[in-house]
Amino acid sequence: MDLTASYELIETAMDSVIDGLFVVDKTFKITNANKKILEIFNIDREEFENIDIKKMFDDIDIQNKVFKEGESLRISDYTINFKNNKHECLLNISPTKISGQVTGAVFFVKEAQQVRKVVSHIAGYKASYDFENILTKNEEMNRIIRFAKKIAKTNSTVLIQGESGTGKELFAHSIHNYSRRSQGPFVAVNCAALPKDLVESELFGYEKGSFTGASREGKPGKFELANGGTIFLDEIG
């Protein structure tokens, strides 16, 4: 295989990776990047290759940890600041080596929003019903459905009131599925079942070591998991 074919094969392999990926040498000069990383930063290849990577990641000791000691770094909650925009991500930095010698580093950037979508899918955070599942011949109920469809097209917070068994949860699911956030998670929380001393940590999450018994990795709250979608606070009254 000649050099041109080898280069094209590497390019194809990099672009097939669903995460943002780029490679730097030991002077922090970008030597390669895939299409996803350009998409994340919304710039073209030429502009990306001129980014000062050392400055962008100046809070990480890449020079010593990666280049000198050959360590791989994994940061599960990292924010990249670029052009006044904040990109929340999971960041992996691993050394590249030739004949055992470190020649640079490869950066893997996974968007936090994408991770939340995967977590939500695995956890089953999905609305199961839509307005077609609400069967009625009652004109007042049909009026409420029409009104709910209008509300679903806005970003307003919605308060659904009614007696037990009147279909409040059906409406919550339906409003989500009819909205522009329908592709995002639908996180239902039974507030009545939350112990008073755990409400804050369940809804808003916590950092590692926040309190005795806390997970060593921390825990995202329900609001964070619902980002980009809908959180349904049931029995909030």
N, C-alpha and C positions, 0 to 999 in steps of 0.2 A: 504494500500500500504506500503510495507516494505521500509527500508532506501535505499537499493540497487536499487529498482525500481524507487524511488523518485529521486535518483541521476542521473540515466540514463535518466529520463524524463527531468531533468534540462539540462543535456548535450545536448540532442536532441534539446531542445528549443533554447539553445544558438547557436548551430551550424546552426540553420535554419535562424538566423538573417543575413542579407546580409552585415551588417557593422561589422567592427572589434569591439570586445567586450571583456573586462576583468574586473575582480573584485579584489579589494584589501581590506585588513583589515586596522585598524587605525595605524598600523606600516608600512604601504605601502607594505606589503608582498602580492604577487599575490596568490589568492586562487582559481581562476578559469579563464579560457580563452576559447574563441571559435576558430574554425579552421581559420576563416577569418583573425583574428589579426595575427596569425602565418604566414599566406600567405602574409599579407602586409609587415611584417618585414623579411620574407623569412628565418625563423628559426624554430627549433623544439620546442616542448613544454617545455622540460627541460631547454633549454637555455633561453627561454622567461621568465620562472618562476624565473630565477636568475637575471633578470634585476633590476637595482636600479631605481625603479619608482619615488621615491622622487627626485632623482638627474635629471632624464630625464625631469621632469616637474617642475624644481626648480624655474621657473619664474612665476608660478601660486600659489597663496596662498591657497592651498588645506587644509592645517592644520586648518586654522582659518575659511575660508569661508565655506568649506564643512563639516569637522569633528566637529568643534565647533558650528558654526551657522546653520548648516543643509541646506545650500543653494545649489541650482543646478547651475552649471556654463555652459554657452554655448559660445564657441569661434568660430566664423565663418571663421576665416582665421588664422590657426595655423600651424607651421612647427615643426615636430618632427625630431630631429637629432639623427640618430642611425647608427653606423658603417660607418661613413663618408657619409651616404646617407641622403638626406632631403626628408621627407614625408609630402607633403602639404595635409591638411585635415580640416574637420570640427570636432570640439571636443566638446563632452558633458560629463560633470562629475556630477553625482548625488549621494547623500548620500544613503547608504543602512541602513535600520533600523530594529530593533527587539524590539517590545514592546515600540515603540516610541523613543528608544535610537539609536543614530548613531553608527553603527558597522564598517563602512568602506565606500567604494565608488565604483560605477560602471562607467567605462569609455566606451563611444561609440566613435569610430573613423571611420568617413566616408571619404573616399579618395576624394580629390578635383577633381581629374580627372573624377571620376564616376559622381560627381555632375555636372561637365561641360557637360558630355554626356547627362545627363537627361535634362539639360537646353537646350542644342542644339536640342534635339529631340522635346521638347515642342515648342521651337521657330521655328521649321521647318528648321533648318540648315542642309539640306540634298541635295545632288546632284541628279538631276532628270533624267539626260541623260547619255548615254554611247556611245561608238563608233559605235555601231550597229544602233544608231539613226541618224547617219550622212550618208545620202544616196547620192551616187554620182557614176558616171561612168567616171569622169575625172581622168586621170592618175596622174596628178600633185596633186590633192586633196588626192588621195589614197596614194601617196608618203608621204604627210604631215601627214596623219593618222598613217602610219607605223612609222614615225619618232616620233610622239607624244606618241605612245605606248612605245617606247624605253625610252623617257624622263620620262614617268610616273613611271618607275621602279627605278628612282634615287631620291635623295633628293634635287635636284637642284631647284632654283627659275626659273620660266618660264615666259617669256615675250611673249604675244600673240598679234600680230599686224595685222591689216586688216581694210578694209573699213567697215562702218556701214552696218549690215545685212549680213555679210559674215560668221557668225557662230562662233565668238570668244567665246561667252558664252557656246555654245555647246561643244567646245573643252575643256574649263575649267572644266565643269562638267565631261566630259568623262575622262580627265586625272586623276581627283580625283578618280573616280570610278574604274579606271584601276590600281591605285597605291596601295602600301602597307598601305596607310592611308585611304583606302576606308570605313573602319568601323568608322572613326572619323567624326567630323562635317565638313560641307562645308559651310563656311560663306561668302556670297557675299556682297560686299560693293560698293554702287554707289558713288564713290568719287565726282562726279560732283554735287551731291545733298547735300553734306556736307557743311554747313556754315564754312567759314574760321576760325572763333573763336572757333568752336566746333570740329575741326578735331582731335586735340590731345586727348581730353577726349573721343571721340567716338572710336578712334582706340586703345588707350592705357588704357582707364579707369581712375578712380580716387578714392582716399580714401575719407572717410566720412569727411565732413566739409572742403573740399579742396577749395571751392569758394562759393560765394553767390548763393543760389539756388541749390546747390549740394544735391543729395540724402543723407539722414542721414546715410544710410548703405553703401554708396559708390557704385560704379558701375564697373563691369568688362568691359574691352575694347574688341573690336572685335578680336584682336590678341589673347587675353587670351581665349576667347570663342572658337577660332579655334585651340587651342592647341591639338596636336595629329591628326589633320586633315589638312584642306586646307583653306586659306583665299584668296578670289578672289577679287582683287582691280580693279573694273570696271571703265572705263573712267578716268584712273589715269593721262592720258596725258592732 
